[in-house]
Amino acid sequence: MSLFNDEQLTAEAKAKASYRLIGVTTKLSPREVADIEGLARKHGLQRGEFIRQLILDELARDAGDPPVSVELVEIIGLRLILTNLLKPLTTGQKITPEVFDGIIGEVKKHKRSLAIKTRTDLEKE
């Protein structure tokens, strides 16, 4: 008798694929570190998270996707959550834990691409 079914193992493997396990390092001069720390503070991020975002933005740009800010991605995510939860609640429908988890999962999948689309649409205006 197995303790885990195939779905559980697949879900766990997907989760592990998104873990941040590998460090990428470089050496900087004290002045460069001070500049990066100042810029990170200006953006309200810790130095490591700021550097990570710079790397991810550059990878997205290289892949042809325009970079979007973490803030915009999260705002779009919150907007999607509210949109998908408020209508059922205001019409008296019950939200089960499974439905809620499904909404959160879908938002995680789509918030970045919708943020890119939103940014592109705003730039056209």
Secondary structure as UniProt FT lines:
FT   HELIX           6..17
FT   HELIX           30..42
FT   TURN            43..44
FT   HELIX           47..62
FT   TURN            63..64
FT   HELIX           70..90
FT   TURN            91..92
FT   HELIX           97..124
//
